[in-house]
Amino acid sequence: MWKNNKPTQQIEHPPSNAKNYLTEMREKYKQQVNSLLQLCETYQEEPENLESDHNIRLERRLAIMIEDLSTVCTQNMIALAGVITKAAVDVMGKEPPCGYATVALESMARLETTSYSDLEFSFLVEDKTDENEAYFEHLAECECLISEREPAGN
């Protein structure tokens, strides 16, 4: 769960089912959050102890651990988005017609993703043509089906 005060990575192999993977990931994060909460219980709330060395060290440690957990979760969600994109390309049976980049948006771009966050990203395509636009719209629809979510509006 935690190794050297850092949360462990979850993606060891590509998940075959995004929804099941998220369920497993959420359970692991729940355990890690519970261990953070246990640390919070050692906070000394008495007025004379509020600025104690213990509280200062504890707050610093918690801040780092929370940031690390958020980073690991974001990395796993980005990896999951990549797996979903690859699966969508496979379902379509046709490689992308031009070069492209996947650009993270919202919480993923800010590295604040949780296992309950939406996977919000956009495609930056090399050549904007009607054919390419149609391909990437279809790719996005396939991704939504694979991840068992409803497609967002255009």
NORVEN-V249595 format. One line per field, one symbol per residue. psi: psi as a letter, one per 30 degrees, with the letter a starting at -180 (. if undefined). A space follows every 50 residues. Layout:
psi = ???
//
This chain:
psi = dkkhgkklkejflkkfjeeeeeeeeeeeeeeeeeeeeeefffkjfkeffe gleeeeeeeeeeeeeeeeeeeeeeeeeeeeeeeeeeeeeeefgklkflkl kkkklbeeeghgklfglkjjllkjkejjleeeeeefeeeeeeeeeeghlk kll.
//
